[in-house]
Amino acid sequence: MGIAADRSAWVEFLRGTAEPVLADTPATAPSSGSEAGAWIAEFADEHGNRRRTDAPLLARLAGMRTPSTPPSPDPEDRLWSGDPIDDIEGLRLESTGELLAETPSIATIETRTEAELTALHALWNRRTELSGMTERCLDAARWHIAELQPDNATGLPWATHVFVELALRADDPNEQAGALFHAEGLVHAASVVLGRPGVRAACILLDAARGLAEAGPDAP
């Protein structure tokens, strides 16, 4: 892909990748509250599966309040459900590197990568709620680049916008190149199976595009 460290170019690329998959859904088309509510309630991926993060993610895209979700012990799910950030057990806010404490449920490299990226995406979106979260997220993104491969996850491009943001803010050319490569790898991995992003991956990319557009050059 080779997209430069340019905010507008990345926003256009992410939107162009995601929006065709989500055409005529409340994510991209005007809809009533009841239509959006039904879309959120009935949503499932191409395999008929639904995840705890689906409802909060879709609500963001449809411009609705985060709906109540089943309780979860997993910090990444709690971040998406709107729990107070500093009350979430297992979230390493005062440390460096990975965001999540190690648990048996994220023991494999695939589950760990996806859990970390899911948490990073949500924490970046909520970074203004707690002091210091912008740099904490960027530090976690650096850890991903150093320690994990973007195709370790399951084709879900969580936190793509955080890696683009790291590239946009980087003074070091090597850090910038690594961040862009990681972002490109996440987008590519989301399209390997179907030749395009799956519907959940498209929702993630559209949220990333909007988050990147809203951040702007002067955002915290």
N, CA, C and O of each residue as an XYZ file, in Angstrom:
880
protein
N       0.839     -1.209      0.000
C       0.000      0.000      0.000
C       0.873      1.258      0.000
O       0.716      2.121     -0.864
N       1.780      1.365      0.953
C       2.729      2.462      0.940
C       2.108      3.835      1.096
O       2.529      4.763      0.405
N       1.134      4.009      1.964
C       0.514      5.309      2.180
C       1.413      6.147      3.077
O       1.903      5.664      4.098
N       1.629      7.387      2.703
C       2.506      8.261      3.457
C       1.872      8.644      4.792
O       0.700      8.361      5.040
N       2.656      9.283      5.635
C       2.161      9.759      6.924
C       1.360     11.037      6.696
O       1.828     12.140      6.980
N       0.169     10.871      6.187
C      -0.714     11.983      5.840
C      -2.106     11.665      6.373
O      -2.715     10.669      5.982
N      -2.604     12.513      7.264
C      -3.884     12.215      7.915
C      -5.020     12.073      6.901
O      -5.770     11.097      6.943
N      -5.148     13.023      6.010
C      -6.260     12.997      5.052
C      -6.201     11.758      4.163
O      -7.230     11.149      3.872
N      -5.003     11.389      3.735
C      -4.863     10.215      2.875
C      -5.286      8.950      3.603
O      -5.936      8.080      3.022
N      -4.916      8.846      4.878
C      -5.297      7.663      5.641
C      -6.794      7.631      5.937
O      -7.417      6.570      5.884
N      -7.366      8.778      6.244
C      -8.816      8.822      6.470
C      -9.546      8.376      5.213
O     -10.473      7.568      5.283
N      -9.135      8.896      4.071
C      -9.769      8.520      2.808
C      -9.589      7.031      2.522
O     -10.524      6.362      2.081
N      -8.396      6.520      2.771
C      -8.131      5.103      2.516
C      -8.982      4.203      3.417
O      -9.584      3.240      2.941
N      -9.035      4.510      4.705
C      -9.799      3.672      5.629
C     -11.294      3.738      5.330
O     -11.984      2.719      5.362
N     -11.785      4.926      5.043
C     -13.196      5.048      4.681
C     -13.497      4.300      3.388
O     -14.500      3.594      3.283
N     -12.619      4.466      2.412
C     -12.843      3.795      1.128
C     -12.800      2.284      1.231
O     -13.433      1.588      0.437
N     -12.061      1.772      2.199
C     -11.991      0.331      2.420
C     -13.226     -0.171      3.153
O     -13.722     -1.260      2.865
N     -13.724      0.617      4.098
C     -14.816      0.167      4.967
C     -16.209      0.443      4.420
O     -17.089     -0.411      4.518
N     -16.422      1.621      3.847
C     -17.788      2.046      3.544
C     -18.517      1.179      2.517
O     -19.725      0.988      2.663
N     -17.850      0.637      1.473
C     -18.594     -0.229      0.555
C     -19.184     -1.465      1.233
O     -20.235     -1.955      0.819
N     -18.521     -1.968      2.263
C     -19.018     -3.138      2.988
C     -20.234     -2.764      3.830
O     -21.091     -3.607      4.091
N     -20.310     -1.517      4.250
C     -21.357     -1.068      5.168
C     -22.397     -0.199      4.489
O     -23.150      0.502      5.165
N     -22.453     -0.231      3.153
C     -23.430      0.573      2.425
C     -24.846      0.232      2.882
O     -25.178     -0.931      3.108
N     -25.667      1.263      3.013
C     -27.086      1.120      3.377
C     -27.294      0.592      4.791
O     -28.374      0.090      5.104
N     -26.309      0.693      5.629
C     -26.474      0.379      7.047
C     -26.475      1.688      7.833
O     -26.054      2.713      7.297
N     -26.933      1.688      9.078
C     -26.892      2.917      9.876
C     -25.489      3.457     10.127
O     -25.339      4.578     10.611
N     -24.466      2.678      9.806
C     -23.099      3.178      9.948
C     -22.775      4.238      8.912
O     -21.941      5.111      9.153
N     -23.432      4.167      7.753
C     -23.093      5.067      6.652
C     -24.289      5.818      6.090
O     -24.108      6.822      5.401
N     -25.503      5.362      6.362
C     -26.695      5.964      5.773
C     -27.598      6.530      6.864
O     -27.676      5.956      7.949
N     -28.283      7.647      6.600
C     -29.221      8.185      7.591
C     -30.257      7.139      7.982
O     -30.763      6.416      7.123
N     -30.572      7.054      9.253
C     -31.525      6.061      9.721
C     -32.185      6.563     10.991
O     -31.651      7.429     11.684
N     -33.337      6.018     11.285
C     -34.033      6.369     12.518
C     -33.407      5.639     13.692
O     -32.627      4.704     13.514
N     -33.758      6.079     14.901
C     -33.244      5.404     16.085
C     -33.675      3.960     16.148
O     -32.914      3.099     16.589
N     -34.908      3.681     15.706
C     -35.387      2.293     15.742
C     -34.645      1.430     14.731
O     -34.356      0.263     14.998
N     -34.339      2.005     13.569
C     -33.590      1.244     12.566
C     -32.175      0.942     13.069
O     -31.680     -0.176     12.930
N     -31.539      1.951     13.654
C     -30.196      1.733     14.179
C     -30.221      0.746     15.331
O     -29.340     -0.108     15.437
N     -31.220      0.853     16.194
C     -31.331     -0.080     17.311
C     -31.499     -1.507     16.848
O     -30.918     -2.426     17.425
N     -32.302     -1.701     15.795
C     -32.501     -3.048     15.263
C     -31.223     -3.581     14.640
O     -30.899     -4.759     14.789
N     -30.495     -2.718     13.943
C     -29.211     -3.127     13.338
C     -28.240     -3.590     14.411
O     -27.579     -4.618     14.263
N     -28.161     -2.836     15.473
C     -27.252     -3.190     16.567
C     -27.689     -4.496     17.224
O     -26.857     -5.361     17.500
N     -28.986     -4.642     17.475
C     -29.491     -5.824     18.180
C     -29.345     -7.091     17.352
O     -29.136     -8.172     17.903
N     -29.453     -6.968     16.034
C     -29.467     -8.151     15.157
C     -28.115     -8.418     14.505
O     -27.972     -9.398     13.775
N     -27.137     -7.582     14.750
C     -25.852     -7.686     14.055
C     -25.166     -9.016     14.343
O     -25.172     -9.506     15.473
N     -24.583     -9.579     13.312
C     -23.702    -10.747     13.427
C     -22.748    -10.707     12.251
O     -23.039    -10.074     11.236
N     -21.613    -11.373     12.375
C     -20.653    -11.379     11.276
C     -21.044    -12.411     10.225
O     -22.118    -13.009     10.294
N     -20.158    -12.611      9.248
C     -20.463    -13.512      8.133
C     -20.655    -14.949      8.567
O     -21.225    -15.748      7.825
N     -20.188    -15.291      9.758
C     -20.332    -16.645     10.277
C     -21.459    -16.752     11.306
O     -21.632    -17.791     11.943
N     -22.210    -15.684     11.460
C     -23.307    -15.690     12.413
C     -22.893    -15.448     13.847
O     -23.680    -15.671     14.767
N     -21.664    -14.993     14.051
C     -21.150    -14.789     15.404
C     -21.326    -13.343     15.858
O     -21.335    -12.415     15.049
N     -21.463    -13.180     17.147
C     -21.603    -11.872     17.760
C     -20.634    -11.785     18.930
O     -20.413    -12.772     19.633
N     -20.056    -10.606     19.139
C     -19.090    -10.406     20.213
C     -19.574     -9.318     21.164
O     -20.437     -8.508     20.825
N     -18.998     -9.322     22.358
C     -19.390     -8.327     23.352
C     -19.108     -6.903     22.880
O     -19.825     -5.970     23.243
N     -18.082     -6.743     22.084
C     -17.720     -5.398     21.623
C     -18.580     -4.903     20.467
O     -18.492     -3.730     20.106
N     -19.401     -5.753     19.882
C     -20.175     -5.338     18.707
C     -21.129     -4.195     19.018
O     -21.132     -3.182     18.318
N     -21.935     -4.346     20.058
C     -22.955     -3.332     20.339
C     -22.342     -1.960     20.628
O     -22.806     -0.973     20.058
N     -21.319     -1.849     21.490
C     -20.717     -0.526     21.695
C     -20.095      0.060     20.429
O     -20.204      1.261     20.181
N     -19.444     -0.786     19.628
C     -18.821     -0.302     18.399
C     -19.874      0.202     17.424
O     -19.729      1.290     16.866
N     -20.925     -0.569     17.214
C     -21.974     -0.168     16.275
C     -22.715      1.066     16.761
O     -23.106      1.915     15.959
N     -22.911      1.170     18.066
C     -23.568      2.362     18.605
C     -22.743      3.608     18.307
O     -23.303      4.648     17.959
N     -21.427      3.519     18.437
C     -20.569      4.656     18.082
C     -20.764      5.043     16.627
O     -20.891      6.225     16.309
N     -20.788      4.061     15.747
C     -20.915      4.349     14.321
C     -22.272      4.959     13.981
O     -22.372      5.797     13.085
N     -23.309      4.541     14.694
C     -24.664      5.034     14.427
C     -24.979      6.301     15.196
O     -26.074      6.847     15.057
N     -24.038      6.787     16.011
C     -24.259      7.998     16.773
C     -25.244      7.840     17.911
O     -25.978      8.770     18.242
N     -25.259      6.644     18.517
C     -26.174      6.368     19.613
C     -25.401      6.173     20.915
O     -24.184      5.987     20.906
N     -26.119      6.218     22.023
C     -25.494      5.949     23.314
C     -25.061      4.493     23.384
O     -25.685      3.618     22.785
N     -23.990      4.244     24.117
C     -23.521      2.874     24.290
C     -24.587      2.064     25.019
O     -24.977      2.430     26.128
N     -25.066      0.980     24.429
C     -26.087      0.180     25.095
C     -25.497     -0.644     26.221
O     -24.288     -0.872     26.272
N     -26.349     -1.082     27.112
C     -25.871     -1.966     28.175
C     -25.459     -3.293     27.563
O     -26.105     -3.792     26.641
N     -24.390     -3.854     28.077
C     -23.870     -5.120     27.570
C     -23.710     -6.095     28.725
O     -23.607     -5.672     29.877
N     -23.688     -7.397     28.437
C     -23.506     -8.372     29.506
C     -22.200     -8.134     30.244
O     -21.198     -7.791     29.616
N     -22.185     -8.307     31.562
C     -20.943     -8.110     32.322
C     -19.825     -9.012     31.803
O     -20.060    -10.147     31.386
N     -18.621     -8.484     31.838
C     -17.462     -9.251     31.385
C     -16.296     -8.992     32.324
O     -16.122     -7.869     32.797
N     -15.490    -10.020     32.601
C     -14.287     -9.803     33.410
C     -13.117     -9.268     32.593
O     -12.098     -8.867     33.156
N     -13.257     -9.259     31.271
C     -12.133     -8.906     30.414
C     -11.998     -7.387     30.300
O     -12.967     -6.709     29.958
N     -10.817     -6.845     30.580
C     -10.662     -5.389     30.575
C     -10.953     -4.752     29.228
O     -11.480     -3.640     29.179
N     -10.625     -5.427     28.131
C     -10.904     -4.834     26.821
C     -12.402     -4.673     26.593
O     -12.839     -3.677     26.016
N     -13.197     -5.656     27.046
C     -14.655     -5.541     26.926
C     -15.186     -4.434     27.823
O     -16.094     -3.698     27.437
N     -14.625     -4.317     29.013
C     -15.083     -3.287     29.945
C     -14.745     -1.890     29.428
O     -15.510     -0.950     29.644
N     -13.619     -1.746     28.754
C     -13.296     -0.468     28.140
C     -14.348     -0.089     27.106
O     -14.769      1.066     27.039
N     -14.768     -1.049     26.310
C     -15.772     -0.773     25.288
C     -17.153     -0.532     25.882
O     -17.941      0.225     25.315
N     -17.456     -1.154     26.997
C     -18.786     -0.995     27.586
C     -18.938      0.317     28.343
O     -20.041      0.664     28.764
N     -17.830      1.056     28.523
C     -17.918      2.359     29.149
C     -17.651      2.392     30.637
O     -17.898      3.414     31.277
N     -17.150      1.299     31.212
C     -16.803      1.303     32.631
C     -15.733      2.371     32.897
O     -14.918      2.644     32.015
N     -15.717      2.975     34.083
C     -14.670      3.962     34.400
C     -13.285      3.369     34.178
O     -12.974      2.280     34.662
N     -12.466      4.098     33.442
C     -11.170      3.558     33.036
C     -10.321      3.142     34.226
O      -9.717      2.070     34.216
N     -10.272      3.986     35.254
C      -9.383      3.684     36.377
C      -9.963      2.680     37.357
O      -9.350      2.408     38.390
N     -11.137      2.121     37.058
C     -11.714      1.053     37.877
C     -11.579     -0.327     37.243
O     -12.033     -1.316     37.818
N     -10.967     -0.406     36.077
C     -10.925     -1.659     35.328
C      -9.722     -2.489     35.761
O      -8.575     -2.119     35.507
N      -9.993     -3.601     36.408
C      -8.925     -4.496     36.858
C      -8.257     -5.158     35.664
O      -8.923     -5.572     34.715
N      -6.941     -5.252     35.722
C      -6.186     -5.888     34.651
C      -5.715     -4.925     33.586
O      -5.061     -5.336     32.627
N      -6.037     -3.645     33.736
C      -5.597     -2.629     32.782
C      -4.380     -1.910     33.364
O      -4.465     -1.298     34.429
N      -3.262     -1.987     32.670
C      -1.983     -1.503     33.185
C      -1.785     -0.031     32.797
O      -1.037      0.279     31.869
N      -2.452      0.856     33.506
C      -2.416      2.270     33.162
C      -1.127      2.950     33.603
O      -0.662      3.883     32.947
N      -0.552      2.498     34.698
C       0.616      3.173     35.268
C       1.920      2.566     34.793
O       2.989      2.974     35.246
N       1.856      1.616     33.903
C       3.051      0.922     33.435
C       3.389      1.365     32.017
O       2.774      2.283     31.474
N       4.370      0.702     31.433
C       4.699      0.898     30.029
C       4.490     -0.430     29.303
O       4.274     -1.468     29.929
N       4.558     -0.380     27.983
C       4.416     -1.606     27.214
C       2.973     -2.038     27.072
O       2.090     -1.215     26.833
N       2.734     -3.341     27.219
C       1.394     -3.874     26.994
C       0.382     -3.269     27.957
O       0.714     -2.894     29.081
N      -0.867     -3.183     27.488
C      -1.930     -2.580     28.290
C      -2.545     -3.548     29.281
O      -3.034     -3.128     30.329
N      -2.530     -4.838     28.971
C      -3.278     -5.812     29.755
C      -2.352     -6.712     30.562
O      -1.315     -7.160     30.073
N      -2.744     -6.965     31.794
C      -2.040     -7.948     32.596
C      -2.250     -9.334     32.003
O      -3.302     -9.608     31.426
N      -1.273    -10.196     32.138
C      -1.390    -11.545     31.581
C      -2.416    -12.353     32.360
O      -2.434    -12.347     33.591
N      -3.273    -13.052     31.609
C      -4.260    -13.947     32.202
C      -4.326    -15.221     31.365
O      -3.913    -15.211     30.205
N      -4.838    -16.322     31.929
C      -4.954    -17.551     31.143
C      -5.816    -17.403     29.905
O      -5.609    -18.121     28.926
N      -6.798    -16.474     29.922
C      -7.712    -16.344     28.791
C      -7.048    -15.714     27.572
O      -7.582    -15.802     26.466
N      -5.887    -15.078     27.757
C      -5.185    -14.488     26.608
C      -3.765    -15.052     26.527
O      -2.792    -14.325     26.327
N      -3.687    -16.361     26.688
C      -2.385    -17.014     26.758
C      -1.732    -17.183     25.385
O      -0.506    -17.123     25.290
N      -2.509    -17.393     24.320
C      -1.911    -17.611     23.007
C      -1.572    -16.270     22.363
O      -2.126    -15.234     22.732
N      -0.663    -16.302     21.402
C      -0.238    -15.066     20.754
C      -1.395    -14.408     20.017
O      -1.491    -13.182     19.986
N      -2.286    -15.222     19.413
C      -3.411    -14.643     18.670
C      -4.399    -13.942     19.597
O      -4.809    -12.809     19.345
N      -4.779    -14.637     20.681
C      -5.749    -14.023     21.583
C      -5.141    -12.827     22.298
O      -5.826    -11.833     22.539
N      -3.868    -12.914     22.638
C      -3.216    -11.792     23.309
C      -3.143    -10.574     22.387
O      -3.434     -9.454     22.807
N      -2.758    -10.795     21.142
C      -2.665     -9.681     20.199
C      -4.018     -9.015     20.026
O      -4.125     -7.790     20.073
N      -5.047     -9.823     19.826
C      -6.368     -9.237     19.597
C      -6.887     -8.515     20.834
O      -7.462     -7.432     20.726
N      -6.690     -9.100     21.996
C      -7.142     -8.445     23.224
C      -6.418     -7.118     23.416
O      -7.042     -6.116     23.766
N      -5.116     -7.104     23.191
C      -4.350     -5.868     23.346
C      -4.813     -4.795     22.356
O      -4.979     -3.634     22.730
N      -5.020     -5.181     21.107
C      -5.442     -4.212     20.103
C      -6.855     -3.703     20.376
O      -7.142     -2.522     20.183
N      -7.733     -4.596     20.825
C      -9.096     -4.180     21.159
C      -9.081     -3.161     22.284
O      -9.796     -2.160     22.234
N      -8.264     -3.417     23.300
C      -8.135     -2.480     24.416
C      -7.519     -1.162     23.960
O      -7.967     -0.094     24.377
N      -6.510     -1.224     23.119
C      -5.840     -0.012     22.645
C      -6.798      0.866     21.847
O      -6.804      2.087     22.007
N      -7.596      0.254     21.001
C      -8.579      0.996     20.204
C      -9.546      1.742     21.131
O      -9.789      2.935     20.953
N     -10.085      1.036     22.107
C     -11.065      1.641     23.012
C     -10.436      2.717     23.885
O     -11.023      3.780     24.083
N      -9.238      2.445     24.410
C      -8.600      3.418     25.293
C      -8.248      4.688     24.527
O      -8.391      5.786     25.065
N      -7.792      4.561     23.289
C      -7.508      5.752     22.494
C      -8.783      6.568     22.289
O      -8.759      7.793     22.414
N      -9.887      5.906     21.979
C     -11.140      6.620     21.776
C     -11.593      7.352     23.038
O     -12.304      8.354     22.961
N     -11.180      6.849     24.192
C     -11.599      7.434     25.472
C     -10.462      8.175     26.177
O     -10.568      8.460     27.369
N      -9.402      8.483     25.483
C      -8.177      8.965     26.110
C      -8.363     10.279     26.856
O      -7.619     10.551     27.797
N      -9.336     11.103     26.465
C      -9.512     12.393     27.139
C     -10.193     12.262     28.500
O     -10.303     13.246     29.231
N     -10.648     11.067     28.844
C     -11.326     10.876     30.118
C     -10.365     10.813     31.301
O     -10.778     10.983     32.448
N      -9.101     10.570     31.028
C      -8.134     10.393     32.115
C      -6.788     10.948     31.672
O      -6.337     10.685     30.558
N      -6.162     11.702     32.529
C      -4.886     12.332     32.192
C      -3.820     11.293     31.842
O      -3.724     10.241     32.474
N      -3.037     11.608     30.839
C      -1.894     10.780     30.478
C      -2.198      9.645     29.524
O      -1.293      8.886     29.175
N      -3.442      9.501     29.087
C      -3.789      8.336     28.281
C      -3.314      8.430     26.836
O      -3.120      7.401     26.188
N      -3.123      9.633     26.322
C      -2.604      9.738     24.959
C      -1.218      9.109     24.868
O      -0.970      8.272     23.999
N      -0.325      9.506     25.752
C       1.034      8.951     25.713
C       1.032      7.482     26.099
O       1.848      6.710     25.595
N       0.125      7.083     26.988
C       0.060      5.659     27.357
C      -0.305      4.824     26.138
O       0.266      3.755     25.921
N      -1.250      5.304     25.347
C      -1.650      4.572     24.142
C      -0.521      4.527     23.124
O      -0.273      3.484     22.518
N       0.156      5.634     22.932
C       1.251      5.660     21.967
C       2.394      4.759     22.407
O       3.048      4.131     21.575
N       2.638      4.692     23.717
C       3.658      3.780     24.229
C       3.256      2.330     23.977
O       4.093      1.508     23.604
N       1.977      2.017     24.181
C       1.505      0.657     23.903
C       1.640      0.331     22.423
O       1.965     -0.800     22.064
N       1.394      1.311     21.565
C       1.559      1.081     20.128
C       3.020      0.778     19.797
O       3.303     -0.085     18.967
N       3.936      1.478     20.436
C       5.367      1.182     20.222
C       5.690     -0.252     20.658
O       6.464     -0.947     20.000
N       5.097     -0.682     21.761
C       5.325     -2.050     22.231
C       4.829     -3.060     21.207
O       5.505     -4.054     20.942
N       3.652     -2.817     20.628
C       3.125     -3.713     19.592
C       4.106     -3.830     18.433
O       4.393     -4.930     17.961
N       4.610     -2.706     17.984
C       5.506     -2.709     16.833
C       6.772     -3.498     17.142
O       7.295     -4.201     16.277
N       7.261     -3.383     18.366
C       8.494     -4.071     18.750
C       8.293     -5.552     19.021
O       9.193     -6.350     18.763
N       7.120     -5.939     19.541
C       6.943     -7.281     20.075
C       5.978     -8.178     19.302
O       6.103     -9.400     19.383
N       5.034     -7.628     18.567
C       3.986     -8.427     17.946
C       3.871     -8.122     16.461
O       4.246     -7.044     16.001
N       3.348     -9.082     15.726
C       3.103     -8.903     14.300
C       1.634     -8.558     14.079
O       0.771     -9.100     14.770
N       1.326     -7.667     13.130
C      -0.078     -7.291     12.932
C      -0.957     -8.428     12.434
O      -2.176     -8.372     12.597
N      -0.369     -9.462     11.830
C      -1.186    -10.581     11.354
C      -1.292    -11.696     12.385
O      -1.753    -12.790     12.059
N      -0.868    -11.438     13.641
C      -1.076    -12.429     14.697
C      -2.538    -12.512     15.124
O      -2.970    -13.528     15.669
N      -3.298    -11.455     14.882
C      -4.691    -11.418     15.318
C      -5.572    -12.144     14.309
O      -5.063    -12.830     13.423
N      -6.875    -12.001     14.435
C      -7.805    -12.809     13.632
C      -8.486    -11.984     12.545
O      -9.681    -12.136     12.295
N      -7.721    -11.116     11.905
C      -8.270    -10.341     10.801
C      -9.102     -9.158     11.227
O      -9.850     -8.616     10.413
N      -9.001     -8.738     12.464
C      -9.763     -7.576     12.950
C      -8.781     -6.430     13.194
O      -7.920     -6.536     14.068
N      -8.896     -5.345     12.441
C      -7.884     -4.283     12.450
C      -8.068     -3.253     13.560
O      -8.034     -2.047     13.315
N      -8.263     -3.744     14.787
C      -8.401     -2.849     15.925
C      -7.185     -1.920     16.030
O      -6.047     -2.326     15.793
N      -7.461     -0.665     16.391
C      -6.425      0.327     16.723
C      -5.582      0.747     15.527
O      -4.502      1.306     15.716
N      -6.031      0.500     14.318
C      -5.274      0.969     13.154
C      -4.986      2.462     13.255
O      -3.887      2.911     12.928
N      -5.965      3.223     13.703
C      -5.779      4.679     13.770
C      -4.722      5.083     14.794
O      -4.103      6.137     14.650
N      -4.503      4.268     15.824
C      -3.488      4.612     16.823
C      -2.093      4.518     16.209
O      -1.227      5.347     16.487
N      -1.885      3.508     15.376
C      -0.580      3.370     14.728
C      -0.362      4.478     13.704
O       0.751      4.986     13.568
N      -1.412      4.855     12.988
C      -1.292      5.992     12.067
C      -0.979      7.258     12.851
O      -0.130      8.053     12.446
N      -1.671      7.445     13.977
C      -1.436      8.625     14.803
C       0.006      8.651     15.317
O       0.637      9.707     15.351
N       0.521      7.492     15.714
C       1.916      7.427     16.149
C       2.851      7.861     15.026
O       3.810      8.596     15.259
N       2.569      7.403     13.808
C       3.393      7.799     12.667
C       3.318      9.301     12.424
O       4.328      9.938     12.127
N       2.132      9.858     12.549
C       1.961     11.294     12.309
C       2.711     12.143     13.331
O       3.149     13.250     13.019
N       2.857     11.629     14.543
C       3.504     12.381     15.620
C       4.988     12.057     15.763
O       5.687     12.717     16.531
N       5.479     11.059     15.041
C       6.846     10.577     15.232
C       7.876     11.567     14.673
O       7.703     12.108     13.581
N       8.936     11.792     15.432
C      10.076     12.565     14.958
C      11.141     11.667     14.322
O      11.929     12.106     13.484
N      11.143     10.409     14.738
C      12.118      9.441     14.250
C      11.581      8.791     12.974
O      10.511      8.184     13.017
N      12.281      8.893     11.845
C      11.813      8.275     10.600
C      11.601      6.764     10.725
O      10.690      6.211     10.109
N      12.435      6.102     11.516
C      12.280      4.658     11.682
C      11.002      4.331     12.440
O      10.300      3.382     12.092
N      10.694      5.109     13.477
C       9.448      4.887     14.200
C       8.254      5.153     13.299
O       7.276      4.406     13.319
N       8.331      6.202     12.520
C       7.240      6.512     11.603
C       7.019      5.374     10.614
O       5.882      4.961     10.387
N       8.090      4.869     10.029
C       7.974      3.786      9.049
C       7.405      2.526      9.696
O       6.562      1.851      9.104
N       7.861      2.205     10.911
C       7.358      1.028     11.597
C       5.885      1.132     11.923
O       5.151      0.151     11.811
N       5.447      2.312     12.326
C       4.036      2.511     12.660
C       3.157      2.400     11.413
O       2.095      1.779     11.454
N       3.596      2.995     10.318
C       2.823      2.895      9.077
C       2.764      1.450      8.578
O       1.719      0.991      8.117
N       3.881      0.743      8.671
C       3.909     -0.664      8.256
C       2.925     -1.492      9.082
O       2.231     -2.358      8.550
N       2.871     -1.218     10.386
C       1.969     -1.957     11.262
C       0.521     -1.662     10.898
O      -0.299     -2.578     10.828
N       0.198     -0.398     10.668
C      -1.168     -0.037     10.279
C      -1.558     -0.698      8.962
O      -2.662     -1.229      8.834
N      -0.671     -0.668      8.001
C      -0.937     -1.301      6.711
C      -1.136     -2.802      6.867
O      -1.985     -3.395      6.201
N      -0.347     -3.417      7.751
C      -0.478     -4.852      7.970
C      -1.825     -5.223      8.564
O      -2.403     -6.246      8.197
N      -2.331     -4.406      9.475
C      -3.645     -4.668     10.062
C      -4.741     -4.599      9.009
O      -5.629     -5.451      8.975
N      -4.681     -3.590      8.152
C      -5.702     -3.453      7.108
C      -5.609     -4.610      6.121
O      -6.628     -5.174      5.722
N      -4.405     -4.959      5.734
C      -4.228     -6.068      4.786
C      -4.762     -7.377      5.370
O      -5.471     -8.115      4.687
N      -4.428     -7.666      6.623
C      -4.870     -8.919      7.238
C      -6.385     -9.010      7.318
O      -6.939    -10.109      7.311
N      -7.065     -7.868      7.394
C      -8.532     -7.867      7.488
C      -9.196     -8.288      6.188
O     -10.376     -8.637      6.181
N      -8.448     -8.261      5.081
C      -9.036     -8.562      3.774
C      -8.550     -9.874      3.174
O      -8.927    -10.211      2.051
N      -7.727    -10.615      3.893
C      -7.105    -11.809      3.328
C      -8.131    -12.883      3.002
O      -8.070    -13.476      1.925
N      -9.069    -13.147      3.896
C      -9.991    -14.272      3.723
C     -11.021    -13.998      2.640
O     -11.236    -14.846      1.774
N     -11.659    -12.842      2.665
C     -12.767    -12.539      1.761
C     -12.371    -11.689      0.565
O     -13.178    -11.475     -0.340
N     -11.131    -11.200      0.554
C     -10.746    -10.259     -0.483
C     -11.210     -8.845     -0.183
O     -10.977     -7.937     -0.981
N     -11.842     -8.649      0.918
C     -12.320     -7.363      1.422
C     -12.489     -7.537      2.927
O     -12.484     -8.671      3.406
N     -12.636     -6.472      3.679
C     -12.874     -6.658      5.105
C     -14.228     -7.324      5.357
O     -15.197     -7.063      4.643
N     -14.289     -8.179      6.370
C     -15.579     -8.668      6.823
C     -16.362     -7.528      7.437
O     -15.828     -6.435      7.630
N     -17.627     -7.774      7.745
C     -18.484     -6.679      8.206
C     -18.009     -6.108      9.544
O     -18.072     -4.896      9.745
N     -17.539     -6.949     10.456
C     -17.026     -6.426     11.729
C     -15.738     -5.639     11.497
O     -15.559     -4.558     12.059
N     -14.849     -6.175     10.675
C     -13.609     -5.466     10.374
C     -13.894     -4.124      9.714
O     -13.208     -3.140      9.987
N     -14.900     -4.079      8.848
C     -15.262     -2.814      8.206
C     -15.758     -1.803      9.235
O     -15.437     -0.618      9.146
N     -16.530     -2.261     10.200
C     -16.985     -1.368     11.268
C     -15.793     -0.812     12.049
O     -15.763      0.371     12.389
N     -14.823     -1.665     12.328
C     -13.630     -1.236     13.059
C     -12.856     -0.196     12.253
O     -12.413      0.813     12.801
N     -12.694     -0.440     10.960
C     -11.948      0.492     10.112
C     -12.674      1.820      9.964
O     -12.034      2.871      9.928
N     -13.999      1.790      9.879
C     -14.736      3.041      9.765
C     -14.621      3.851     11.051
O     -14.479      5.073     11.003
N     -14.679      3.185     12.191
C     -14.489      3.893     13.451
C     -13.079      4.467     13.527
O     -12.882      5.578     14.020
N     -12.100      3.710     13.040
C     -10.722      4.208     13.028
C     -10.597      5.425     12.130
O      -9.925      6.393     12.485
N     -11.234      5.385     10.978
C     -11.187      6.524     10.049
C     -11.781      7.771     10.693
O     -11.214      8.859     10.598
N     -12.915      7.605     11.341
C     -13.556      8.745     11.983
C     -12.739      9.263     13.149
O     -12.647     10.473     13.356
N     -12.147      8.359     13.912
C     -11.310      8.781     15.023
C     -10.091      9.545     14.546
O      -9.676     10.521     15.171
N      -9.519      9.100     13.438
C      -8.347      9.774     12.882
C      -8.728     11.152     12.350
O      -7.975     12.112     12.520
N      -9.893     11.257     11.708
C     -10.344     12.540     11.192
C     -10.656     13.515     12.313
O     -10.364     14.706     12.200
N     -11.244     13.023     13.393
C     -11.637     13.894     14.500
C     -10.439     14.359     15.321
O     -10.476     15.436     15.916
N      -9.373     13.549     15.359
C      -8.220     13.904     16.185
C      -7.582     15.200     15.721
O      -7.343     16.102     16.523
N      -7.307     15.296     14.428
C      -6.726     16.525     13.892
C      -5.317     16.758     14.415
O      -4.890     16.112     15.372
N      -4.602     17.672     13.795
C      -3.192     17.887     14.165
C      -2.997     18.503     15.542
O      -1.912     18.401     16.115
N      -4.036     19.145     16.086
C      -3.868     19.819     17.376
C      -4.564     19.091     18.521
O      -4.679     19.626     19.624
N      -5.024     17.878     18.261
C      -5.746     17.137     19.301
C      -4.768     16.649     20.368
O      -3.584     16.462     20.090
N      -5.268     16.442     21.596
C      -4.390     15.928     22.663
C      -4.020     14.477     22.430
O      -3.289     13.891     23.228
